[in-house]
Amino acid sequence: MGGFAKGFSACFYGSIVCGFIYFGLYKAFKNFCKERFPKMNYTLLCFSCSFMAEAFTLIVYYPFDMFKCRL
């Protein structure tokens, strides 16, 4: 049980940080795109902003997760 619970804190803190990054970027991208492309379909706008936010979040999270797993 000790080995199983060792990585819990790293996973917990990593998910919190990535959640903040994702939702912060999503809101920023959405506000930027609303101003820049006012006639864009709202569903497409939300989808594209979500995709961009997820891509940038993975750029941060993937190296952290790989480092965590290799330890």
trRosetta pair geometry for C-beta under 8 A, 3 or more apart (Angstrom, degrees):
i j d omega theta_ij theta_ji phi_ij phi_ji
1 4 5.6 -59 -152 36 38 115
1 5 6.2 22 160 -11 72 112
2 5 6.4 -68 -147 42 27 100
2 6 6.7 45 154 -46 63 98
3 6 5.8 -36 -151 2 34 119
4 7 7.9 -78 175 32 31 92
5 8 5.1 -27 -163 -9 59 126
7 10 5.3 -58 -161 44 64 113
7 11 5.8 62 144 -22 86 105
7 68 6.6 105 -147 172 109 105
8 11 5.8 -62 -150 40 30 109
8 12 6.0 30 156 -22 67 110
9 12 5.5 -53 -142 37 32 114
9 13 6.2 22 163 -10 67 107
10 13 6.3 -59 -142 43 26 101
10 14 5.9 26 159 -19 62 115
10 68 4.9 162 147 -134 139 124
11 14 5.8 -59 -141 41 25 112
11 15 6.2 23 162 -18 64 108
11 68 7.4 134 -67 166 66 154
12 15 6.2 -60 -150 35 24 105
12 16 6.6 21 154 -17 61 107
13 16 5.7 -53 -147 35 35 112
13 17 6.3 32 157 -16 67 106
14 17 6.0 -56 -146 38 30 108
14 18 6.1 22 159 -12 65 112
14 61 6.8 106 176 -139 103 90
14 64 5.6 169 -130 134 120 133
14 65 6.9 124 174 -76 154 75
14 68 6.9 -60 -50 -48 154 156
15 18 5.8 -57 -140 44 30 108
15 19 6.1 38 156 -26 64 106
16 19 5.7 -55 -150 33 28 114
16 20 6.7 26 154 -16 63 104
17 20 5.9 -56 -154 36 32 109
17 21 6.4 31 151 -18 66 107
17 60 8.0 -120 129 136 108 130
18 21 5.4 -50 -143 38 36 113
18 22 6.1 38 157 -22 68 105
18 57 5.5 93 -163 -173 89 110
18 60 6.8 176 -106 93 85 112
18 61 4.6 40 -104 -84 133 124
19 22 5.8 -53 -143 36 28 110
19 23 6.3 13 165 -5 65 109
20 23 6.5 -62 -140 44 25 98
20 24 5.8 25 163 -18 63 116
21 24 6.0 -64 -144 41 22 110
21 25 6.1 16 162 -13 63 113
21 56 7.4 -139 157 115 110 96
21 57 5.0 142 107 -113 114 90
21 60 6.0 -96 -177 53 172 154
21 61 7.9 -169 59 -47 144 99
22 25 6.2 -65 -149 41 23 104
22 26 6.1 25 156 -23 64 110
22 53 5.3 92 -158 152 63 110
22 54 6.6 32 -131 -89 108 54
22 57 4.5 8 -79 -78 85 152
23 26 5.4 -48 -140 34 33 116
23 27 6.4 33 160 -17 64 103
23 53 7.8 74 -76 178 17 145
24 27 6.1 -57 -152 36 28 107
24 28 6.4 23 153 -15 63 110
25 28 5.6 -58 -144 41 33 111
25 29 5.9 31 159 -18 69 108
25 52 7.3 -136 151 114 114 86
25 53 4.0 154 102 -128 108 90
25 56 5.5 -163 -151 72 165 135
25 57 6.8 -153 32 -52 144 93
26 29 6.0 -56 -144 39 26 107
26 30 6.1 26 157 -20 63 111
26 49 5.8 95 -153 142 66 102
26 50 6.0 25 -124 -99 112 57
26 53 4.1 -17 -69 -65 72 168
27 30 5.7 -56 -144 37 28 112
27 31 6.4 25 159 -16 64 106
28 31 6.1 -57 -148 38 28 106
28 32 6.2 27 155 -18 64 110
29 32 5.7 -58 -146 40 30 112
29 33 6.0 24 160 -15 67 111
29 49 4.0 160 111 -145 115 93
29 52 5.3 160 -129 80 158 129
29 53 5.8 -134 11 -56 141 96
30 33 6.0 -57 -141 41 27 106
30 34 6.3 31 157 -24 63 107
30 45 6.9 92 -135 149 75 102
30 46 7.0 22 -112 -105 114 60
30 49 4.6 71 -72 -166 72 168
31 34 5.8 -52 -145 32 29 113
31 35 6.7 23 158 -12 62 106
32 35 6.2 -65 -157 39 28 105
32 36 5.9 12 157 -9 68 118
33 36 5.6 -61 -132 47 32 105
33 37 5.5 -25 -176 36 73 106
33 40 6.8 -57 163 48 102 153
33 45 5.4 165 124 -153 132 100
33 48 7.1 147 -121 88 162 115
33 49 5.8 -127 12 -72 145 112
34 37 7.4 -68 -114 63 13 66
34 38 6.8 49 176 -102 54 60
34 45 7.0 79 -75 -176 69 148
35 38 7.3 -6 -151 -65 18 86
37 40 4.0 39 135 -25 117 123
37 45 7.1 -173 87 -102 118 111
40 44 6.1 -115 169 82 97 111
40 45 4.9 113 112 -67 120 106
41 44 4.2 69 75 15 103 111
41 45 6.6 -172 89 -14 50 86
42 45 5.4 -52 -145 35 32 117
42 46 6.4 32 158 -17 66 103
43 46 6.0 -53 -148 37 30 108
43 47 6.3 29 153 -17 63 109
44 47 5.6 -54 -144 39 32 113
44 48 6.1 26 160 -15 67 108
45 48 6.2 -58 -143 39 25 104
45 49 6.2 21 159 -14 63 111
46 49 5.9 -59 -142 41 27 108
46 50 6.1 29 158 -20 64 110
47 50 5.8 -59 -148 37 26 111
47 51 6.3 28 154 -21 63 108
48 51 5.5 -51 -146 35 33 114
48 52 6.4 31 156 -17 65 104
49 52 5.9 -53 -146 38 31 109
49 53 6.2 31 155 -18 64 108
50 53 5.8 -55 -144 39 29 110
50 54 6.2 29 156 -18 64 108
51 54 5.9 -57 -147 37 27 110
51 55 6.4 29 154 -21 63 107
52 55 5.7 -53 -147 34 31 113
52 56 6.5 24 158 -12 65 106
53 56 6.1 -58 -148 41 30 105
53 57 6.2 30 154 -20 65 110
54 57 5.6 -56 -143 38 31 113
54 58 6.3 32 157 -21 65 105
55 58 5.9 -55 -149 34 28 110
55 59 6.9 36 149 -26 60 100
56 59 5.5 -44 -154 23 38 117
56 60 7.2 28 151 -9 63 101
57 60 5.9 -61 -160 40 38 105
57 61 5.7 19 153 -10 74 118
58 61 5.6 -61 -125 49 34 102
58 62 5.2 40 175 -32 73 108
59 62 6.9 -33 -121 23 14 108
60 63 7.4 -78 -175 36 26 97
60 64 6.9 13 149 -9 64 119
61 64 5.6 -68 -153 43 38 113
61 65 5.8 34 157 -21 76 110
62 65 5.8 -56 -142 38 29 109
62 66 6.3 28 159 -18 65 106
63 66 5.7 -55 -144 38 32 110
63 67 6.2 33 157 -19 66 107
64 67 5.9 -58 -149 38 28 111
64 68 6.2 29 153 -20 64 109
65 68 5.6 -54 -145 37 31 114
65 69 6.3 30 157 -19 65 107
66 69 5.9 -55 -146 37 30 110
66 70 6.3 25 158 -17 64 109
67 70 6.0 -60 -146 37 28 107
67 71 6.7 29 155 -22 62 103
68 71 6.1 -57 -156 28 30 109
